[in-house]
Amino acid sequence: MHSIQQLDPDDFEQARQARDPRYDGRIFIGVLTTGIYCRPVCPVRIPRKENIRLYSSAAAAAEAGFRPCLRCRPESSPGTPAWLGTSHTVARALQQIAQGALAQGSVADLAAQLGVGARHLGRLFQLHLGVSPLAVANTQRLHFAKKLIDETQLPMADICYAAGFSSVRRFNAVFQQVYGRAPLSLRRQGGAENEEAPDGIHIRLPYRPPFDWPAMLAYLATRAIPGVEAVGEDSYSRTFVLDGEAGEIHLRFSRERHEALLTIVFVNTRVLQQIVERVRLMFDLKAVSVEIDRFFSQDPYLAGAVQRQPGIRVPVAWDGFEVAVRAIIGQQVSVKGATTLVSRLVHAHGEAYASVSGDALNRLFPSPALLATAKLDGLGITTRRIAAIQALAAAVRDGELRFDGSMDSVDFCARIVQIPGIGPWTAQYIAMRALSDPDAFPDADLILLRAAADEGETLTPKQLQQRSQAWRPWRAYSVMLLWQDYARRNTDKANSANRRTKP
């Protein structure tokens, strides 16, 4: 029998009574009188405290015998942050499970990828989550299937395999067991929120406020690769290749609904969950900004920046190899200059792509196998950086470096700096934007050395490293916060100076 971890209701009673959306996906409420579990934002009458049990994950609530609420739909919560309150190994395992690692493989396979034994991984899951890896995978599979039933018009067979079920019979049996009815009857009851259109499959991705997504989009816009990416005031689009097939995604944010509408254009619906989880990771949609902001507000060097910019998150690349190539090209080059060089590389070696949305997306980023042997002379990239790019591409092609989260970031950084031309700054930047390491910290970054110092001063890397110890385990968030705040302060100074010089 699994040891199910429960939370103390007293710690969350105020949030529960207020239906606080900041706790959505962080706590799940099992109601003893009904046998269901709900989100804290459930619109039904709030149950009495003596009639509830609180859990930190939907999987724990399900393992305790509660079934998901049809009213608040736990599958539509922003999700539990993989790194919050867990070991780094568990965090990486959760990331792998969310992208379907246990749909085909076993727990032993997952553990081997993470460099630990299966029994040890099971013990870590019990210690930190109170449930097994399989229980987490089963709950996520059920939730994703229910979300597709509610929000799309995909055929039930497509939903079955997209969610990772091995057969339609098993799919129907699980829904009958959990909901007491067949999957199709759930669709007939609720109807789809989004009608499928010829331009793709639409899925809603909620987030917890605060979230400064305009700042994230502004950051991505200055680094967008023409032809591969397109960024608008409230939207992001890009092309991608998955399992040898090309496709595109479009994301549009809604501040009023605290969600983003994702449109997926891809033939193979069996990998929908992997695509959705990648997008959630890209935009850090599972983050609990209120906790991070509160933590940084206690630090004298970050308090002002947090007050000016609440809800900063870390943008993670769709393709880790892509951002690694860009990081190499961008060494000692301006952001604009790096974008120009990457654009040349893509248009010289990336395959053409015909987008359903128009000409803005017309290229695919070159694969590691292609760039490992491609002729990169004549693009304006230095010989030393060409050698670094091709050595990186060969290492990724040969499986020596992996960007799927299975490699520990410490091991990853130790391996990647062995490539001539890639130093600690580049390795930490890649860990932050490719591996989603919440504590990655490029301490030699010039802007950070200035932004974290008193006005007019510049820290040394050693001084910054010492100062940053107080920001752990969320130093990657401090990086984005300081970068964004430094840019904003400089813009304000320039605007103020321009106003003073006007007659």
N, C-alpha and C positions, 0 to 999 in steps of 0.2 A: 504494500500500500504506500502510495507516495505521501511524503510529508508536505502538505500544502501550507505555504506561508501566507498568513493573514496580516493585514495592517490594523493598527489601532484606530477604531472609528473616531476616537476623540481628537486625533491629529488632523482629521479631514472634515470634521462635522460642519465647520463654518462654510467651507467650500461646497460641501454637499447641499446644505440648506440654501445656498445662494446660486446653485447650479452653475458654478464658476467654470467657464469654458477653458480656463488655463489648466484645469486638472483633467480635461477630457483626454482619455487614452493613458492617463497615469494611474487612475484608480478605477476599479470595476466593482459594482455593488451587487452582491448576491442577496436576493430577497428571500428569506426563509419561508414566508407565507405563500409565495407564488412559485418558487423553484427556478426563477429566472435571474439572469444577471444583466445589469444596465450600465449605461454610461452616467456620469454625474450630471449630464445635461438632459437626461430623460424628461420629457414633458409630463409624465404621469405624476400622480400625487406622491409626494416624498414619503417613503415609508419610515416608520418609527425606528429609532436607532437600535432598540433591542431586537428588531426583526431583520437586521442586516448583518452581513459579513463583508469585509472589504479585502480586495485582492489587488496586487500590483500589475497583474497581467490578465488578459482574457483567458489565456491557457490555464492559469491557476484557478480561475472561477469555474471553467469547464471541468477541470479535473476534480473539483470539489462537488460536482454533480449538478451544477446550475446550467440552464440552457439559455442561449442568447435571446434578448428581448426583440420582438418584431417591431416595436414602436420606435425605440431610439437607435436600433441597428448598431450594435457594438462594432460590426465590421467597418463602419464608416467613421470611426474615431481617427484622430491624427496618428495613432500608433504609439507604441511604447518606445522611447529612445533606447537604442541598443546599448549605449554606453553608460546610461545613468544608473549608478549604484551597482554596477557589475564589474567583474574582472575583465581585463582586456581580452582574454581568450573567449569568454562568454559573449562579449560584444561582437567579436569577429564571427563567432559561430552563429549568432542571431542574424547578422548581416548575410551570411551564406544561406541560412535556412530561408530567409525572406526572399532570396532569389532562386529558390527551388532546389537547394543542395540535397534535400532528403526526398525529393519527388522521384528520383531515379536511384540515387546512391543510398548507402546505409549510414548509420551513426558512426560505424568504424571507419568508413571512407571519409566522412567529414572530419573526424578526429585526426586521421592521418594527414589530411590537408593542413590542419592547424598545428601539426607537430606534437600532438599529445595522444595518450591512449584513450580508447572508448570509455573505459570505466572511469578514468579521471575526468573526462568531459561530462559524463553523467553525474558525477559527484559535484562538479562545479555548478551544473544547472540546478541540482537539488539545493545547494547551498545558497545560490544567489536568486533563484527564481521559484524554487519549491516544486518544480515540475521537470519532466524529462525533455530532452531534445525532440523526441517524437511527439510528445504532447503539444509542444509549441508548434511543430510543423502541421499537425492535424488541425489545430485551431485556426492557424493561418490559412490552410487550404479551404476549410469550411467558410471562413469569413470572406475570402476572395471570391469564391463561387457565389455566395449570397450577394455580394456587391455587384457582380456582373449580372446576376438575375434582376436586381433592382434597377440598375442604371443603364443596361444595354438591351438590345434586341437580338443578341447572339443566340444561335440555336443551343439547346441544352447540351448536346453532345460536344460542341465547341467549348462551352463553359466547363464541362466536366474535365476535359483534358487541359484546358488553360489553367485550371486551379490545381492540377497535379494529381487528380484521381486516376487510378490505373484502369478503371472500367466504368461504363455507364451504370452497370448493376451496383457496383460499390458506391458510386455517387448517389444513386437513388436511395440505397439502404441507409447511408449516413444521414441524409436529410430526413428520411422517415423516422429514424431513431432520435435525432436531435429536435426537429420541429414538429414531428407527428404528422407530417404531410409530405407529398411529393414536391420536388423542386418546381415543376410547372405550375402547381397550384399556388405557390408563393408569388409567382409572377402575375398570375391572373388576379390575385387578391390586391397586389399593390400597384401593378403597372410600372412601366419603365420611366425613370426620371428623364432620361435622354433618349430621344429617338435617333437611331443610327442614320447617318447621312453617307452619301457616296464618298465623302472626303475622309472617312475614318471612323474609329470607335471612340466614343466620348466617355470619360471616367472622371468623377469629381474627387479631388484630393484635398481634404481639409487640413488646416494648420491651426496651432494655438497662437492666439495673440499674446504679446506683440510680435510682429514680424515686419521688419523694414525691408520688404521686398523691392521697393523702388531703388534702395541703395544697392541691393544685390544685382538688379538688372542694369543699373548704371555701371557697376563694376564689370559685368559681363559684356556690356555694349562696347566698352573701350578695347576689349580683347577678342571680340567676335571675329571669326575667320570668314571673310566674304565667300559666299557660295556654300559653306558648311553650316553657318549659323546666321540667324537674323534676330535682332532684339528690338522690341518696341517699348513704348512707355509702360505698358502693363503686360507684355508678352515676351516669350522666348520660343524660338523654333530652331531645329537642327536636323541634319541628316545623320544616319548611322548605319552600321553594318552589324548584324547579329546572326550567328550561325550561317554565315556566307550569303545572307540575303540583305538587301538594302531597304531602308524605310525612312520615315521621318516622324518627328513628334512636334506638337505645338502646345504650349502652355499659356493660359491667360488667367491672370490673377483677379480676384474680386475681394476688395477690402471689406465690403458690407457683409459678405457671407463667410469671411475667413476661410476661403478655399481657392483652389486653382482648378480650372477645367482643362484636363489633359485630352488631347486628340492624338490618337495613334494611327498611323498609316503603315500597316505591315501585314503581309500575307499570312504569315504563320501565327495563328492565334494561340498555339500551345505555349508560346513564350511571353504571353501578355503580362503575367505576374512578374517576370523578370524585368520587363520594360518598366512597369509601374514602380517597382521597388528601386530601380536605378534612378528614376525621376525624383522619387521621394528623397533619395540620398543626394542627388545633385543639388536640390534646393533646400536641403536640411529641414524637411517638413516635419520631422518628428521631434525637433528640438524643443526644449522647455525654456524659452527665453526668459520667462519671469524669474526662474531660479538662477540662471546665468547672470542676468542683470542685477539681481539682488546681491549675488556674490561679489561682482565687480564693484558695486556701489560702496562696498565697505573699504575699498582700496583708494588711498588718496590720489594715486596717479591715474586711476581710471574712472573715478566717480563722476567727474564733469563730463567725460565723453559718453558715459552711459546715460546721463541725464539728457544730453543733447541728441543721442541716437539710440533709443531703446529698441530692442528686437533685432540686433545685428546677428546674422548667421553666416556660416561658412559655405561658400559655393564649391561644390565638388564636380569635377569634370565627368561627363558621360563616359569618356574613354581615357583611362589613366595614361596610356601610351601617348595619346595626343597631347595632353597637358605636359608630359615629360619632355616631349620634343620641343614644345613651345618654351618651356623653362630653359632648355639648353640654348635655344636661339636667342632668348631674351636676356642672357647674361651680359651685363654692361651695355645694354641697348635700351632705348626708351620704349615705353609700351607701344607707341605708334610705330616705331621702327620695327619692333618684333612682329607686330601684326602684319606689316608689309612683307617681311621676309617669309613668314608662315604662309601668307596668301600666295606668294610666288611658288613655294614648295607644293602647295595643294593643287594649284592650277597646272603645274608642270607634271605632277605624278598622280594626282587623285583622279579617280574615274568620274566621268560625267554622270549626272543624275537628273532624271525628269521628275520634278515635283508636281504634286497635284495642286499645290497652292500658288504656283507661278514660278518666275525666274529667279527669285531671291535665293532659293536653295537649288543649287545645280552641281554640287561637287560632293564627293565622299573623301574623307581623310584617308591617305594612303596607309596600307597595312604594314605591320612590322616586317613581314616577309618581303614586301616590295621595297621598303626603304633600306633594308639591310644591304641590298645590292644595287640600288638606283644610282644613277649619275646625278650628283647634286651640285656639281660645279656650275658656275655662271648664274647662280641665284642671289649672289651677294652674301652668302653665308661663308664664314671663314673656314679654312681648311681644318683647323683644330675642332671646330664645332661640328663640321661634317663627320669627322672621325668619331666624335662622341655620339652623334645621332645614330650612326650605322652600328656602332658597338652596342648601344642600347637596343636598337631594333633586333640585332642578332640574339641578344640575351633574352628578349621577350619572345621572339620566334622559337627559340630552343627551350623555353620553359624555365630558364634560370631566374627570371624576374616575372612576378605575377602581380597584376593590379586588381585582382578580384576580391581582395580582403583576406585571402587565406594566409598570406605572409604577414608575420608580425612586423610592425613598422620599424622596430629597432634592427631586426635582421635585414629588412628591405634596404634601409639606409646604409647599413654596413656593406651590403653587396653592391649597391649602385654607385657608391663613391669609389669603388675599385676601377670604375670606367674612367680613363683619363679625360679630363675636361668637366667632370661632374664633382663638385665640392659639397661640403656640408650644407651651405645655403640652399643650393638646388635640390639636394636630397630632402631637406625639411619642407621646402615649398611643395615638392611632389607628394610627400607624405600627407600634407595638409589638404591638397586639392585633388589628389588621386586616391589616397588610401582612407580618407575621411578620419584621420587620426585627430581627435579633439585636442591633443596636447602637443601637436607638432609646432615647432617654434624656430624659424630662421633667424637666429640671434645676431647674424652679421648684416642684416638688412639695414641699409642706410636710413631709410624712412623711419623704421622702428627705433633706431638709435637716436633719432631726433624727436620723434613723436612721444617717446616715453620719458624724455628728459625735461628739465625745467626750460622755460622759454629762453631761446638763444643758445642753449647748450646741446652737446651731443655726447651720448654715453659711449663707452667702449663695449664690445661684445661681452666681455666678462662682467661688466657692471649691469648690462641688460639681462644677462643670464641670471645673475643674482636677484635682481629686482623681480624677474618673472616667476621665481619660485612661489611667490604668494598667489600667482594666478593659476596654478595647477589645480585640477587637471584639464582646464579649459583654455590653455594658452593659444590655441588656434583661433578661438573667438576673440581673444585679446588682440591678436594680429589684425584681424579684420576691423575691429573696433578702432584701433590706433591708426591704421591706414586711412580708413574712411574719415575719422575725425581730423586727422592732419590735413587731408585734402580739403575738407570743408573749412577749416580755419584759414588755410591759405587763400581759398576763394573769397572768404569774407574779408580778409585783409586787402586783397586786390580790389574788390568792389568798393571798399571804404576809401582806398587811395584814389580810385577813379572819381569818386564823388567829390573828394576834396580838391582835385585838380580842375574840375569843371568850373567855368566862369559863372 
